[in-house]
């Protein structure tokens, strides 16, 4: 347990003790008021004590606690009228009953919550007016307090629902982000492994001297894939909110060189790699992932391409990324059949208010063209 949890636990304990002492003071004052008017203070103390205990134990089952509190209040009202005692519920009992009603409406399913709300209204109105019509002002005050308690419960129910929706949305986004990161980070390495393994099978029989270098490249690509997966999973296990360092422009050269080592020739126009990325982290990450995804899909779906051009730089509208290949016309790897690559790429670009265009080039081949605007004040 960390320091924050200990402090939170102490505050919660102190709050609970304070509320119990406050209720005990209200209950004692209520019993004293009844005793001052020559009433049966023991009965007042018993009813208030039972309802107070139910209020403090409501977390075990709020619906049943509220139902039991209403039943005790109704029975006490009838007994008080028949025995000519002070009207019930009294001040302390009413306070406990309001807590029970609000707690039930906050958490119970719609039908039980509605039943408790109607039953509480009946206890406040029907029972009292039936046995003692001369206390209408007290009935009206009880109805107002009960309505206010229900309103508080409904408001807290709404806030709880909003919080659950926000948590669900955050978890859903995190799952999507994990799927996207795993796809982007690992697919590139796995594609390289597959291509090099195919090349080893075809060339190894004729040129066995190339097998050691090919197997070493496969081993290196596998090691990179494992390291990338560990980094992604490590971010999920991290105890703070800090993510890993975004891949900067200087890492694009390594990415392109790794692809060119077992693919078509690449003509690269990349920004020079400073020690720190010149763009915001979210932009540098998006640029890296777009190039990575485009090259991976060329390797998968355009094996006949003989030349690829990668252009990354600053433009009038922000950072531009353009990847083209010269593969002959054929089925587009952007037709949606390629899995989650296009979805992840579009999500990244649109999340940064950028634009993405992908499709056939006029002279043949395919192009991926993304524009990512830079936030005001960013250095380029």
C-alpha positions as CSV (number, residue, x, y, z in Angstrom):
1,X,0.0,0.0,0.0
2,X,1.5,3.3,-1.1
3,X,1.4,6.6,0.8
4,X,-1.6,7.9,-1.1
5,X,-3.6,4.8,-0.3
6,X,-2.8,5.1,3.4
7,X,-3.8,8.8,3.4
8,X,-7.0,8.0,1.6
9,X,-7.8,5.2,4.0
10,X,-7.3,7.4,7.0
11,X,-9.4,10.2,5.6
12,X,-12.2,7.7,4.9
13,X,-12.0,6.3,8.4
14,X,-12.0,9.7,9.9
15,X,-15.0,10.7,7.8
16,X,-16.9,7.6,8.9
17,X,-16.2,8.2,12.6
18,X,-17.2,11.9,12.2
19,X,-20.5,11.0,10.6
20,X,-21.3,8.4,13.3
21,X,-20.5,10.9,16.0
22,X,-22.7,13.5,14.3
23,X,-25.6,11.1,14.0
24,X,-25.2,10.1,17.6
25,X,-25.4,13.8,18.6
26,X,-28.6,14.2,16.5
27,X,-30.1,11.1,18.0
28,X,-29.3,12.3,21.6
29,X,-30.7,15.7,20.9
30,X,-33.9,14.2,19.4
31,X,-34.4,11.9,22.4
32,X,-33.7,14.9,24.7
33,X,-36.4,17.0,22.9
34,X,-38.9,14.2,23.3
35,X,-38.1,13.8,27.0
36,X,-38.5,17.5,27.5
37,X,-42.1,17.2,26.3
38,X,-42.7,14.3,28.6
39,X,-42.6,11.9,25.7
40,X,-41.3,8.3,25.5
41,X,-37.7,9.1,24.7
42,X,-36.7,5.4,24.8
43,X,-39.0,4.7,21.9
44,X,-37.6,7.6,20.0
45,X,-34.1,6.5,20.7
46,X,-34.8,2.9,19.7
47,X,-36.4,3.8,16.3
48,X,-33.6,6.3,15.5
49,X,-30.9,3.8,16.6
50,X,-32.4,1.0,14.3
51,X,-32.6,3.3,11.3
52,X,-29.1,4.7,12.0
53,X,-27.7,1.2,12.1
54,X,-29.3,0.4,8.8
55,X,-27.9,3.6,7.3
56,X,-24.4,2.8,8.4
57,X,-24.7,-0.9,7.2
58,X,-26.3,0.0,3.9
59,X,-23.3,-0.9,1.8
60,X,-24.0,-4.6,2.3
61,X,-27.3,-4.3,0.4
62,X,-28.6,-0.8,-0.2
63,X,-32.0,-1.9,-1.6
64,X,-32.8,-4.2,1.4
65,X,-31.5,-1.7,3.9
66,X,-33.8,1.0,2.4
67,X,-36.7,-1.4,2.4
68,X,-36.1,-2.4,6.0
69,X,-35.8,1.2,7.0
70,X,-39.1,2.1,5.4
71,X,-40.8,-0.9,7.1
72,X,-39.4,0.1,10.5
73,X,-40.6,3.7,9.9
74,X,-44.1,2.6,8.9
75,X,-44.4,0.3,11.8
76,X,-43.1,3.0,14.2
77,X,-45.6,5.5,12.8
78,X,-48.5,3.2,13.5
79,X,-47.3,2.3,17.0
80,X,-46.7,5.9,17.9
81,X,-50.2,6.8,16.9
82,X,-51.8,3.9,18.7
83,X,-49.7,4.6,21.9
84,X,-50.1,8.4,21.6
85,X,-46.3,8.9,21.3
86,X,-44.4,11.4,19.3
87,X,-45.0,11.1,15.5
88,X,-42.6,9.0,13.6
89,X,-40.1,9.1,12.0
90,X,-38.4,11.6,14.3
91,X,-35.5,13.9,13.4
92,X,-32.7,11.3,13.7
93,X,-34.8,8.6,12.1
94,X,-35.8,10.9,9.2
95,X,-32.1,11.8,8.6
96,X,-31.2,8.1,8.4
97,X,-34.2,7.3,6.2
98,X,-33.1,10.0,3.7
99,X,-29.6,8.5,3.5
100,X,-31.1,5.1,2.9
101,X,-33.4,6.4,0.2
102,X,-30.7,8.3,-1.6
103,X,-28.3,5.4,-1.5
104,X,-30.8,3.0,-2.9
105,X,-31.8,5.3,-5.8
106,X,-28.1,5.8,-6.6
107,X,-27.2,2.2,-7.0
108,X,-30.3,-0.1,-7.2
109,X,-31.8,-1.3,-10.6
110,X,-34.5,0.9,-11.9
111,X,-37.5,-1.2,-10.7
112,X,-36.4,-1.6,-7.1
113,X,-35.3,2.1,-6.9
114,X,-38.7,3.2,-8.1
115,X,-40.4,0.9,-5.6
116,X,-38.4,2.3,-2.8
117,X,-39.1,5.9,-3.9
118,X,-42.9,5.3,-4.0
119,X,-42.8,3.4,-0.7
120,X,-40.9,6.3,1.0
121,X,-43.5,8.7,-0.3
122,X,-46.3,6.6,1.1
123,X,-44.6,6.5,4.5
124,X,-44.2,10.2,4.5
125,X,-47.8,11.0,3.3
126,X,-50.4,8.2,3.5
127,X,-49.4,6.7,6.9
128,X,-49.2,10.0,8.8
129,X,-52.3,11.6,7.3
130,X,-54.3,8.5,8.0
131,X,-53.4,8.2,11.7
132,X,-53.0,11.9,12.4
133,X,-54.5,14.4,10.0
134,X,-53.5,17.4,12.1
135,X,-49.7,17.2,11.2
136,X,-50.0,18.1,7.6
137,X,-47.2,20.7,7.8
138,X,-44.9,18.0,9.1
139,X,-46.0,15.7,6.3
140,X,-45.3,18.4,3.7
141,X,-41.8,18.9,5.1
142,X,-41.1,15.2,5.1
143,X,-42.2,15.0,1.4
144,X,-39.9,17.8,0.5
145,X,-36.9,16.2,2.3
146,X,-37.7,12.9,0.7
147,X,-37.9,14.4,-2.7
148,X,-34.6,16.2,-2.1
149,X,-32.9,12.9,-1.1
150,X,-34.2,11.2,-4.2
151,X,-32.9,14.1,-6.3
152,X,-29.4,13.7,-4.7
153,X,-29.5,10.0,-5.3
154,X,-30.5,10.5,-9.0
155,X,-27.7,13.1,-9.5
156,X,-25.1,10.8,-7.9
157,X,-26.5,7.9,-10.1
158,X,-26.0,10.1,-13.2
159,X,-22.4,11.0,-12.1
160,X,-21.6,7.4,-11.5
161,X,-22.9,6.5,-15.0
162,X,-20.8,9.2,-16.6
163,X,-17.8,8.0,-14.7
164,X,-18.4,4.4,-15.8
165,X,-18.8,5.5,-19.4
166,X,-15.6,7.5,-19.3
167,X,-13.7,4.5,-17.8
168,X,-15.2,2.2,-20.5
169,X,-14.2,4.6,-23.2
170,X,-10.7,4.9,-21.8
171,X,-10.4,1.1,-21.6
172,X,-11.7,0.7,-25.1
173,X,-9.3,3.3,-26.5
174,X,-6.5,1.6,-24.6
175,X,-7.4,-1.7,-26.2
176,X,-7.5,-0.1,-29.6
177,X,-4.2,1.6,-29.0
178,X,-2.6,-1.7,-27.9
179,X,-3.9,-3.5,-31.0
180,X,-2.6,-0.7,-33.2
181,X,0.8,-0.6,-31.5
182,X,1.3,-4.3,-31.6
183,X,0.3,-4.3,-35.3
184,X,2.5,-1.4,-36.2
185,X,5.5,-2.4,-34.2
186,X,5.6,-6.2,-34.8
187,X,4.1,-6.6,-38.3
188,X,7.1,-4.8,-39.9
189,X,9.6,-7.1,-38.3
190,X,7.6,-10.3,-38.9
191,X,7.2,-9.3,-42.6
192,X,11.0,-9.0,-42.9
193,X,11.5,-12.4,-41.2
194,X,9.1,-14.1,-43.6
195,X,10.6,-12.5,-46.7
196,X,14.1,-13.3,-45.7
197,X,13.1,-16.9,-44.8
198,X,11.6,-17.3,-48.3
199,X,14.7,-15.9,-49.8
200,X,16.9,-18.3,-47.9
201,X,14.8,-21.2,-49.0
202,X,15.0,-20.2,-52.7
203,X,18.7,-19.1,-52.8
204,X,20.2,-21.4,-50.1
205,X,20.2,-24.4,-52.4
206,X,22.1,-22.6,-55.1
207,X,24.3,-20.3,-53.0
208,X,24.7,-22.0,-49.6
209,X,27.4,-19.4,-48.6
210,X,24.6,-16.8,-48.3
211,X,22.8,-18.8,-45.6
212,X,24.8,-17.6,-42.6
213,X,24.2,-14.0,-43.3
214,X,20.5,-14.5,-44.1
215,X,20.0,-16.5,-40.9
216,X,21.8,-13.8,-39.0
217,X,19.5,-11.2,-40.5
218,X,16.4,-13.3,-39.5
219,X,17.7,-13.7,-36.0
220,X,18.3,-9.9,-35.8
221,X,14.8,-9.2,-37.0
222,X,13.3,-11.6,-34.5
223,X,15.3,-10.0,-31.7
224,X,14.0,-6.6,-32.8
225,X,10.4,-7.9,-32.8
226,X,10.8,-9.3,-29.3
227,X,12.3,-6.1,-28.0
228,X,9.5,-4.0,-29.6
229,X,6.9,-6.2,-28.0
230,X,8.5,-5.9,-24.6
231,X,8.6,-2.1,-25.0
232,X,4.9,-2.0,-25.9
233,X,3.9,-4.3,-23.0
234,X,6.2,-2.4,-20.7
235,X,4.3,0.8,-21.3
236,X,1.1,-1.0,-20.2
237,X,2.8,-2.2,-17.0
238,X,4.4,1.1,-16.2
239,X,3.2,2.6,-12.9
240,X,3.2,6.2,-14.2
241,X,1.7,7.9,-17.2
242,X,4.9,8.5,-19.0
243,X,5.3,6.7,-22.3
244,X,8.4,5.6,-24.1
245,X,10.4,8.0,-26.2
246,X,8.7,8.7,-29.6
247,X,10.7,7.5,-32.6
248,X,12.2,10.6,-34.1
249,X,13.2,11.5,-37.7
250,X,16.7,10.1,-37.1
251,X,15.2,6.6,-36.8
252,X,13.5,6.7,-40.1
253,X,16.8,6.1,-41.8
254,X,17.2,2.9,-39.9
255,X,13.7,1.8,-40.8
256,X,14.2,2.5,-44.5
257,X,17.6,0.8,-44.5
258,X,16.2,-2.3,-42.8
259,X,13.4,-2.5,-45.4
260,X,15.8,-1.9,-48.4
261,X,18.0,-4.7,-47.2
262,X,15.5,-7.3,-48.2
263,X,13.1,-5.4,-50.5
264,X,13.1,-3.1,-53.5
265,X,15.5,-0.2,-53.9
266,X,14.4,2.9,-51.9
267,X,14.9,6.5,-52.7
268,X,14.6,8.3,-49.4
269,X,14.2,12.1,-48.8
270,X,14.3,12.4,-45.0
271,X,14.9,15.2,-42.6
272,X,18.3,15.3,-41.0
273,X,18.3,13.6,-37.6
274,X,19.0,16.0,-34.7
275,X,19.5,14.7,-31.2
276,X,15.9,15.6,-30.3
277,X,12.9,15.3,-32.6
278,X,12.0,18.7,-34.0
279,X,8.3,17.9,-33.9
280,X,5.9,17.1,-31.0
281,X,6.1,13.5,-29.8
282,X,2.7,12.6,-31.2
283,X,3.7,13.8,-34.7
284,X,7.0,12.0,-34.7
285,X,5.3,8.8,-33.7
286,X,2.7,9.2,-36.3
287,X,5.3,9.9,-39.0
288,X,7.3,6.8,-38.1
289,X,4.2,4.5,-37.9
290,X,2.9,5.8,-41.3
291,X,6.2,5.0,-43.0
292,X,6.5,1.7,-41.2
293,X,2.9,0.6,-42.2
294,X,3.3,1.7,-45.8
295,X,6.6,-0.2,-46.3
296,X,5.2,-3.2,-44.5
297,X,2.2,-3.3,-46.9
298,X,4.4,-2.8,-49.9
299,X,6.3,-5.9,-48.8
300,X,3.1,-7.9,-48.3
301,X,0.9,-6.8,-51.1
302,X,3.2,-5.4,-53.8
303,X,6.0,-7.9,-54.2
304,X,6.6,-6.9,-57.8
305,X,7.6,-3.4,-57.0
306,X,11.1,-2.5,-58.0
307,X,11.4,1.0,-56.6
308,X,10.0,2.8,-53.6
309,X,10.2,6.5,-52.8
310,X,9.9,7.8,-49.2
311,X,9.6,11.5,-48.7
312,X,9.3,13.1,-45.3
313,X,9.6,16.8,-44.6
314,X,8.1,20.1,-43.5
315,X,5.5,21.7,-45.8
316,X,3.3,24.8,-45.7
317,X,0.5,22.8,-44.0
318,X,2.7,20.9,-41.6
319,X,4.7,17.6,-41.8
320,X,4.1,15.7,-45.0
321,X,4.7,12.0,-45.5
322,X,4.6,10.4,-48.9
323,X,5.4,6.8,-49.8
324,X,5.1,5.5,-53.4
325,X,5.9,2.3,-55.2
326,X,6.0,1.3,-58.9
327,X,4.1,-2.0,-58.6
328,X,1.9,-2.8,-61.7
329,X,-1.8,-2.1,-61.3
330,X,-3.6,-4.8,-59.3
331,X,-5.7,-5.3,-56.2
332,X,-5.1,-2.5,-53.8
333,X,-3.6,-3.3,-50.4
334,X,-5.8,-0.4,-49.2
335,X,-9.1,-2.1,-50.1
336,X,-9.7,-3.0,-46.4
337,X,-8.6,-6.6,-46.8
338,X,-5.2,-6.0,-45.3
339,X,-6.5,-6.0,-41.7
340,X,-6.1,-3.1,-39.3
341,X,-3.3,-1.2,-41.0
342,X,-5.4,1.3,-42.7
343,X,-7.6,1.8,-39.7
344,X,-4.7,2.4,-37.4
345,X,-3.0,4.8,-39.9
346,X,-6.2,6.8,-40.4
347,X,-6.9,6.9,-36.6
348,X,-3.4,8.3,-36.0
349,X,-3.6,10.9,-38.7
350,X,-7.2,12.0,-38.0
351,X,-6.5,12.2,-34.2
352,X,-3.9,14.9,-35.1
353,X,-6.4,16.7,-37.4
354,X,-4.4,15.6,-40.4
355,X,-5.3,14.2,-43.8
356,X,-4.5,10.9,-45.4
357,X,-4.8,9.9,-49.1
358,X,-4.1,6.4,-50.4
359,X,-4.7,5.0,-53.8
360,X,-3.2,4.3,-57.3
361,X,-0.8,6.7,-58.9
362,X,-1.7,8.0,-62.4
363,X,1.3,6.3,-64.0
364,X,1.1,3.1,-62.0
365,X,1.9,2.0,-58.6
366,X,0.5,3.2,-55.3
367,X,0.9,6.2,-53.0
368,X,0.3,7.0,-49.4
369,X,0.2,10.7,-48.7
370,X,-0.3,12.1,-45.2
371,X,-0.3,15.7,-43.9
372,X,0.1,16.3,-40.2
373,X,-0.4,19.9,-39.0
374,X,1.9,21.1,-36.3
375,X,0.6,22.8,-33.2
376,X,1.1,26.5,-32.8
377,X,4.6,27.3,-31.4
378,X,6.1,24.0,-32.5
379,X,9.6,24.2,-33.9
380,X,10.4,22.7,-37.2
